[in-house]
Amino acid sequence: MENQRSLQEPLLPSHNSSLGHQQKDVTKRKKLRRSRSAPIIVCIPRDIHSNEPVPTPEPRFPKLHPSVRRVTAFLTIYLGIGAICFYMVTDQLSGKKTTPIVDALYFCVVTMTTVGYGDLVPRTALAKLLACAFVFSGMALIVLVLSKAADYLVEKQEGLIKSARRMRRKFRPDDILKEIETKKVKHKCVVTSIVLFLLQVTGILFLIFVEKLDFLDAFYCVCVTMTSLGYGDNSFSTKRGRIFAVLWILTSTICVAQLFLYLAELNTERRQNDLIKWVLSRRVTIVDLEDADIDHDGVVNAAEFVLYKLKQMRKISQDDVLRVLKEFEELDVNQAGSLSIFDLTFAD
């Protein structure tokens, strides 16, 4: 009986543990109503009677960004298949040509990034169908894989910047985490802008010294290429130029797309921060207390107040709260208004 009573006790002790059994029942009934706004999450041990320590649960979700190896594999497979296909129909492409395999790989990249200079164009039905297939699959690859890879690389560079700044001045761990969260999007914009500028300079210098263009035409060609405009009046026409363009066009177009995404994210974050400041600065009224009182007992506890503020900040919605409450009610086997090891062990 004592073991069963200890199993049914809540994981967090009550503040009124010294009161009588009757007052404990009242407290338990109140807790049944108020705990609906803040369910407690605990881990279920493998054996309730075992003295072994409960293992720390593994993270449910892996890192959001794919590894560099996986991204490289996807890109290599796409470019390999594209180069082979266009190499087999290289005689069905019209325009200025250099080496068949280089032209095939160059045409695959230009098609995938939707640059489309026009220096190489398909002239047969088979070549046109291949171009249609690879332009759609290439755009999907860029959006779903390469953008995440670029985000991963940017965050790695942010880590280097954070390490360098920490060497210059001492932070507490809480301050470092707070700074990373509050300035994460700004750092992404800055790093991406620097990388984009370096790519632009590299492209201009290459076009001047290898493709023999003047500065204005080189700058014009770089801008047209990075934005996927691709008029075609200036392009990479030499063998060395097209080998360089395979990597440069990929990185530059992806970098431009990432910069615009980060700018949009930064604008959204600023609007969200303005809303949070307004919610925290406005005076709480009686109407707010009535809306925050989830269990309608005339009293708003801390959990109810936090949930109400989070809903005003649009961090969560009422549907989110209801789904969590439904899960809590399913886990609360003995209907005590709180979760214990007993509830989590014998829950269906």
C-alpha positions in Angstrom: 0.0 0.0 0.0 2.8 2.4 0.8 4.5 1.7 -2.5 1.3 2.3 -4.4 0.6 5.5 -2.5 4.2 6.7 -3.4 3.6 5.9 -7.1 0.4 8.0 -7.1 2.1 11.1 -5.6 2.8 13.9 -8.1 6.4 14.3 -9.3 6.4 17.9 -8.0 5.5 18.1 -4.3 2.6 20.3 -3.2 3.3 23.6 -1.4 0.6 22.6 1.2 1.9 19.2 2.1 1.5 19.8 5.8 -2.3 20.3 5.6 -4.9 17.6 6.4 -6.3 15.0 4.0 -9.4 17.0 3.4 -7.5 20.1 2.3 -5.3 18.0 0.1 -8.4 16.8 -1.7 -9.6 20.4 -2.3 -6.1 21.3 -3.6 -6.2 18.3 -5.9 -9.5 19.3 -7.3 -8.3 22.8 -7.9 -5.2 21.4 -9.5 -7.4 19.4 -11.8 -8.7 22.6 -13.3 -5.6 24.8 -13.2 -3.2 22.2 -14.5 -5.1 22.2 -17.8 -3.1 25.2 -18.8 0.3 23.9 -18.0 0.8 20.1 -18.3 3.9 18.6 -16.9 6.2 16.5 -19.2 8.2 13.7 -17.7 10.0 10.6 -19.0 8.7 7.1 -18.5 11.3 4.7 -17.0 11.7 1.3 -18.5 11.0 -0.5 -15.3 9.1 1.2 -12.5 10.6 -1.2 -9.8 14.1 -1.0 -11.1 16.8 0.9 -9.3 18.6 1.7 -12.5 18.8 5.4 -13.4 16.5 6.6 -16.1 18.4 7.1 -19.3 18.4 10.6 -20.8 16.1 10.5 -23.9 17.8 11.1 -27.2 16.7 14.1 -29.2 13.6 13.2 -31.2 14.6 15.2 -34.3 18.1 15.3 -35.9 19.7 18.5 -37.1 17.5 20.3 -39.7 20.4 20.9 -42.1 21.7 18.0 -44.2 25.4 17.1 -44.0 27.8 18.5 -46.6 28.4 14.9 -47.7 24.7 14.3 -48.5 24.4 17.6 -50.3 27.5 16.9 -52.4 26.1 13.4 -53.2 22.8 14.8 -54.5 24.5 17.5 -56.5 27.0 15.0 -58.0 24.3 12.6 -59.0 22.2 15.3 -60.6 25.2 16.8 -62.5 26.5 13.4 -63.4 23.2 12.3 -65.0 22.7 15.7 -66.6 26.2 15.7 -68.1 25.8 12.2 -69.5 22.4 12.9 -71.0 23.5 16.2 -72.6 26.8 14.6 -73.7 24.8 12.0 -75.6 22.9 14.8 -77.4 25.7 17.3 -77.7 25.4 17.2 -81.5 21.8 18.3 -81.1 22.8 21.5 -79.3 23.5 24.6 -81.4 25.8 27.5 -80.5 29.4 28.1 -79.7 31.0 24.8 -78.5 34.3 23.9 -76.8 34.6 20.3 -75.5 31.6 18.0 -75.5 31.8 17.0 -71.9 32.5 20.5 -70.7 29.7 21.9 -72.8 27.3 19.2 -71.5 28.1 20.0 -67.8 28.0 23.8 -68.5 24.6 23.5 -70.3 23.3 21.4 -67.4 24.2 24.0 -64.8 22.9 26.9 -66.9 19.6 25.0 -67.3 19.3 24.1 -63.6 19.9 27.6 -62.4 17.5 29.1 -65.0 20.3 31.4 -66.2 19.8 30.4 -69.9 22.4 32.5 -71.7 21.4 31.2 -75.1 25.0 30.5 -76.2 24.0 26.8 -76.2 20.4 25.9 -77.1 18.6 22.6 -77.9 17.5 22.3 -81.5 15.8 18.8 -81.6 12.8 17.4 -79.9 14.8 15.0 -77.7 17.2 17.8 -76.5 14.3 20.1 -75.7 12.5 17.4 -73.7 15.7 16.8 -71.7 16.1 20.5 -71.1 12.5 20.7 -69.8 13.0 17.7 -67.5 16.3 19.0 -66.0 15.1 22.6 -65.5 12.3 21.5 -63.2 14.3 18.8 -61.4 17.1 21.3 -61.0 14.9 24.0 -59.5 13.5 21.5 -57.0 17.1 20.4 -56.1 18.1 24.0 -55.5 15.1 24.8 -53.3 15.0 21.6 -51.3 18.7 20.8 -50.9 21.1 23.5 -51.8 19.3 26.2 -49.9 19.6 24.1 -46.7 23.3 23.5 -47.5 23.9 27.2 -47.9 22.1 27.8 -44.6 24.3 25.2 -42.9 27.5 26.7 -44.2 26.4 30.2 -43.1 25.7 29.0 -39.6 29.1 27.3 -39.5 30.6 30.7 -40.4 28.5 32.3 -37.7 30.0 29.9 -35.2 33.5 31.0 -36.1 32.5 34.7 -35.7 31.0 33.9 -32.3 34.2 32.1 -31.2 36.3 35.1 -32.3 34.1 37.5 -30.5 34.2 35.4 -27.3 38.0 35.5 -27.4 37.9 39.3 -27.3 35.5 39.6 -24.4 34.1 37.3 -21.7 30.4 36.3 -21.8 28.4 34.3 -19.5 26.8 31.3 -21.2 23.3 32.8 -20.8 24.5 36.0 -22.5 26.0 34.1 -25.4 22.8 32.1 -26.0 20.7 35.2 -25.8 22.9 37.1 -28.3 22.9 34.2 -30.7 19.1 34.0 -30.7 18.4 37.7 -30.9 21.0 38.4 -33.7 20.9 35.1 -35.6 19.1 36.5 -38.7 21.2 39.6 -38.7 24.4 37.5 -38.7 23.0 35.4 -41.6 22.4 38.6 -43.6 25.8 40.0 -42.9 27.7 36.7 -43.7 25.7 36.1 -46.8 26.3 39.6 -48.1 30.0 39.2 -47.6 30.1 35.9 -49.4 28.0 37.4 -52.2 30.4 40.3 -52.6 33.4 38.0 -52.7 31.7 35.9 -55.4 30.9 39.0 -57.4 34.5 40.2 -57.2 35.8 36.8 -58.2 33.4 36.6 -61.2 34.4 40.1 -62.4 38.1 39.4 -62.2 37.7 36.0 -64.0 35.8 37.6 -66.8 38.3 40.4 -67.2 41.5 38.2 -67.2 40.2 35.0 -68.8 37.2 36.0 -71.0 38.9 39.3 -71.9 35.9 41.5 -71.1 36.2 45.1 -70.0 35.2 46.0 -66.4 31.7 47.3 -67.4 30.8 44.2 -69.4 32.2 41.9 -66.7 30.2 43.6 -64.0 27.1 43.5 -66.2 27.6 39.8 -67.0 28.0 39.0 -63.3 24.8 40.8 -62.3 22.9 39.2 -65.1 24.1 35.8 -64.1 23.6 36.1 -60.4 20.0 37.2 -60.8 19.4 34.4 -63.3 18.4 36.9 -66.0 20.9 35.7 -68.6 20.4 37.9 -71.6 23.2 36.0 -73.4 25.0 39.0 -75.0 27.9 38.2 -72.6 28.7 34.7 -71.3 31.4 32.2 -70.6 32.6 31.1 -74.1 36.0 29.5 -73.4 36.7 26.1 -72.0 38.3 27.4 -68.8 35.5 29.9 -68.4 32.8 27.2 -68.6 34.6 25.0 -66.1 34.8 27.9 -63.7 31.1 28.8 -64.5 29.9 25.4 -63.4 30.8 26.1 -59.7 30.5 29.8 -59.7 27.0 30.0 -61.2 25.8 27.5 -58.7 27.2 29.2 -55.6 26.3 32.8 -56.7 22.7 32.1 -57.7 22.1 30.2 -54.5 23.7 32.9 -52.4 21.5 35.6 -54.0 18.4 33.6 -53.3 19.5 33.0 -49.7 20.1 36.7 -49.1 16.6 37.7 -50.2 15.2 34.9 -48.0 17.2 36.2 -45.0 16.0 39.8 -45.6 12.4 38.6 -45.7 13.0 36.7 -42.5 14.6 39.7 -40.9 11.6 41.9 -41.7 9.3 39.3 -40.3 11.4 39.0 -37.1 11.3 42.8 -36.6 7.5 42.8 -36.9 7.3 39.9 -34.4 9.6 41.8 -32.0 7.4 44.9 -32.3 4.3 42.8 -31.5 6.1 41.3 -28.5 7.1 44.7 -27.1 3.6 45.9 -27.5 2.1 42.9 -25.7 4.6 43.2 -22.8 4.2 47.0 -22.4 0.4 47.3 -22.6 -1.4 47.5 -19.3 -3.3 44.4 -18.2 -7.1 45.0 -17.9 -10.0 43.1 -16.4 -10.9 41.8 -19.8 -7.4 40.4 -20.2 -7.8 38.5 -16.9 -11.2 37.1 -17.9 -9.7 35.9 -21.2 -6.7 34.4 -19.5 -8.8 32.5 -16.9 -8.9 29.1 -18.7 -10.6 27.2 -16.0 -13.0 30.0 -15.1 -12.3 29.9 -11.4 -11.9 33.6 -11.0 -8.1 33.3 -10.4 -5.3 33.5 -13.0 -2.3 31.5 -12.1 1.2 31.9 -13.7 0.7 29.2 -16.3 -2.6 30.7 -17.5 -1.0 34.1 -17.7 2.0 32.9 -19.7 -0.3 31.0 -22.1 -2.4 34.1 -22.6 0.6 36.3 -23.3 2.0 33.7 -25.7 -1.2 33.6 -27.6 -1.2 37.4 -27.9 2.3 37.3 -29.2 1.1 34.7 -31.8 3.7 32.2 -30.5 1.0 29.6 -30.0 -2.7 29.3 -31.0 -5.7 28.1 -29.2 -5.6 24.9 -31.2 -2.1 24.2 -30.0 -3.3 24.5 -26.4 -6.3 22.3 -26.9 -4.1 19.5 -28.5 -1.7 19.6 -25.6 -4.6 19.5 -23.1 -6.1 16.5 -24.9 -2.8 14.6 -24.6 -2.6 15.6 -20.9 -6.1 14.3 -20.2 -5.2 11.0 -21.9 -2.1 10.6 -19.8 -3.9 11.5 -16.5 -5.1 8.0 -15.8 -6.3 8.5 -12.2 -7.8 11.9 -13.0 -5.8 13.6 -10.2 -5.1 16.7 -12.3 -1.3 16.0 -12.3 1.0 13.5 -13.9 3.0 11.0 -11.9 5.1 7.9 -12.7 2.0 5.8 -12.1 0.0 7.7 -14.8 2.7 7.4 -17.4 3.4 3.8 -16.7 -0.2 2.6 -16.9 -1.4 5.0 -19.6 -2.6 3.3 -22.8 
